[in-house]
Amino acid sequence: AFQDGQVQQETGSDLKHRSTSWQCTRQRIAGSIPVCLVASLVIWGYFVYILIICAEVLDRNFSLGIFYIITFHILLLLFLASYMVCIFTDPGSVPDWFENIESENDIERNSPNPRIVEVNRLGARRFCNKCQRPKPDRAHHCRLCNRCILKMDHHCPWINNCVGWGNYKIFQLFIFYTLLLSLFVSLTILPEIVEMDFKHTSTDMIQTIFFFATAIIIFFLMLFLCGFHLNLTFLNMTTIEFYEKKTSFHTLFFKEKIQIDVRLGNLNPYQLSSKKKNFEQIFGTDVLFWCIPFPTSLGDGCSYPIDDNLLTSSPTSSSSTIE
């Protein structure tokens, strides 16, 4: 009987393991579909622009055609570089040393910003029940990545990766260069459509018009995303925090000794005294590296500076102090 029970237990464990493995496989396959779609669009768009649009321009104005080709390849290179780096850059995992800390003194030995700001309802450090590990400030669990992400912004299906502390700057450069590329393509294709002399085959005409419409749609989508994320950057806020503040920011809890009255002001404790300081938290302090797609964010992703001007008196206290 014991052997039969053991066999049944092992069989159940095997079934659970197979189910988990199949689920992970499905997630990997599903996650690769949007990336393949982007790659297909880039390859198709490249041949349409070079072999149809630029070939036509070169016949009429050689120097203008060369300008189109060079500019297009520069913007395409910036787009591809930022896109690939964004895909393969780790958004940030909780480091091992954070799991072992017991007090802020331990953080001070590992982090330049020795503060634990966000706590649970009991005033203790936040804990992820799925990872079975403590969660740093601004970290959230991603069910698709199956781990906690430092300063998680959102999970982006188009890069099959989370956007977080480690790659948020690169993600912004990715959408910015996509905006520039789609704008350039739209502006250079429009005159060709207006002056189209029907010398092309019907297939070339259809592809040109469809590519122009696609570029216009992408441009307006990227324009919205760039504006939205640039605004979040100046506020030093993530997308998750933006919607938490908009809907139920009062569900966030902070350490009592910092005494931030979120009920009165809906304050963002991470918003620093100037837009420049907020911007530098993500893009770094060296201007030369702002436009280059590699990580330059400040800090370690586990703790963040707080502007003292945002501290206000707690309803249960007459003064605000930071120990």
C-alpha positions, -999 to 999 in steps of 0.1 A, spaced: 0 0 0 28 23 8 45 16 -25 12 23 -44 7 56 -25 43 65 -33 38 57 -69 6 78 -70 24 107 -53 52 106 -77 28 104 -106 9 134 -94 42 153 -90 52 143 -125 19 155 -139 23 188 -121 58 192 -134 47 185 -169 18 209 -166 42 237 -154 67 229 -181 40 230 -208 27 263 -194 62 278 -196 66 265 -231 33 281 -242 44 314 -226 77 314 -244 60 306 -278 32 332 -272 58 358 -261 79 353 -292 50 361 -316 49 399 -311 87 400 -316 84 380 -348 57 404 -360 80 434 -354 109 416 -372 86 408 -401 74 444 -403 109 457 -403 121 434 -430 91 441 -452 93 478 -446 130 479 -454 125 464 -489 95 486 -496 114 518 -486 147 509 -503 136 490 -534 105 510 -542 106 545 -526 144 552 -527 148 536 -561 122 560 -575 138 590 -558 173 581 -571 160 581 -607 148 617 -603 173 632 -578 203 612 -570 216 633 -541 182 634 -524 179 596 -528 213 591 -511 202 614 -483 171 593 -478 191 561 -477 217 573 -453 192 589 -429 169 559 -430 198 535 -421 210 557 -392 175 558 -377 170 521 -384 203 513 -367 193 533 -336 159 516 -336 173 481 -339 200 487 -313 176 500 -287 151 473 -295 175 444 -292 191 458 -261 157 463 -245 148 427 -252 180 412 -238 186 435 -208 175 422 -175 149 447 -160 162 439 -125 159 410 -101 159 412 -63 195 407 -52 205 380 -28 218 405 -2 184 422 1 168 389 11 192 387 41 188 422 55 172 426 88 173 464 93 181 496 75 216 494 88 221 463 66 208 483 36 231 511 44 261 488 40 249 477 5 229 506 -9 236 544 -13 200 551 -2 195 535 32 157 537 33 128 512 33 98 533 23 71 509 13 57 485 40 27 463 43 -4 470 65 14 458 96 44 481 91 67 453 81 88 449 49 68 439 18 70 402 11 62 383 -22 42 352 -14 49 338 -49 87 343 -48 88 338 -11 113 367 -8 112 402 5 103 429 -20 123 461 -23 105 495 -27 87 498 -61 92 461 -69 63 441 -82 58 404 -91 53 397 -128 33 366 -134 46 363 -170 83 365 -160 74 346 -128 96 368 -106 97 401 -89 110 430 -110 128 460 -95 109 493 -101 85 474 -124 68 497 -150 49 471 -170 53 439 -190 57 447 -227 47 420 -251 65 437 -280 99 431 -264 88 399 -246 103 413 -214 94 434 -184 102 471 -183 119 479 -150 148 496 -133 174 479 -155 159 487 -190 134 516 -185 158 541 -201 164 518 -230 127 513 -235 122 550 -237 149 553 -263 133 524 -282 99 542 -285 117 575 -292 137 561 -321 106 543 -334 89 577 -333 117 594 -353 119 565 -378 82 564 -385 81 602 -388 110 602 -413 94 574 -433 60 592 -434 74 625 -445 95 610 -472 68 587 -486 41 613 -487 55 633 -517 59 600 -536 23 591 -531 11 626 -541 33 626 -572 27 589 -580 27 587 -618 14 551 -620 46 538 -636 49 513 -607 30 481 -608 -2 478 -588 16 457 -562 42 484 -557 15 511 -553 -4 490 -528 27 482 -507 37 519 -507 3 531 -496 0 504 -470 35 511 -457 27 548 -454 -5 541 -435 14 518 -412 41 544 -405 14 570 -397 -3 547 -372 30 538 -355 40 575 -354 9 586 -335 11 556 -312 47 563 -304 39 600 -300 14 592 -272 38 567 -255 67 591 -256 46 619 -241 32 596 -215 65 581 -204 84 614 -205 58 628 -182 63 598 -159 100 604 -160 97 640 -149 74 629 -121 98 600 -112 69 576 -114 62 542 -130 31 532 -149 20 510 -120 25 539 -96 6 562 -119 -25 540 -119 -22 533 -82 -22 570 -75 -50 576 -99 -72 549 -85 -62 536 -51 -30 552 -41 -41 551 -5 -35 513 -5 2 520 -5 17 521 29 49 539 40 70 536 71 55 557 99 87 575 107 88 591 73 52 603 80 39 610 45 3 619 46 -9 601 15 -46 606 25 -44 643 24 -21 650 -6 -18 618 -27 19 625 -27 45 607 -47 74 601 -22 99 595 -50 93 627 -68 124 649 -63 127 686 -61 133 692 -98 124 676 -132 162 674 -139 168 653 -108 139 630 -117 152 627 -152 187 618 -140 174 590 -119 166 571 -151 190 585 -177 220 593 -154 240 624 -150 263 621 -180 246 639 -210 268 621 -235 252 588 -226 215 599 -226 209 588 -262 229 556 -261 209 524 -255 226 510 -225 217 512 -187 228 544 -169 201 546 -142 213 558 -108 211 537 -77 208 499 -72 171 494 -79 163 485 -43 160 519 -26 155 554 -39 161 589 -27 132 609 -13 127 647 -15 123 661 20 100 688 6 74 661 0 73 651 36 44 665 55 30 661 90 12 629 97 -24 631 111 -10 613 142 21 634 146 29 671 148 62 669 129 79 650 101 113 634 107 135 610 89 158 589 111 
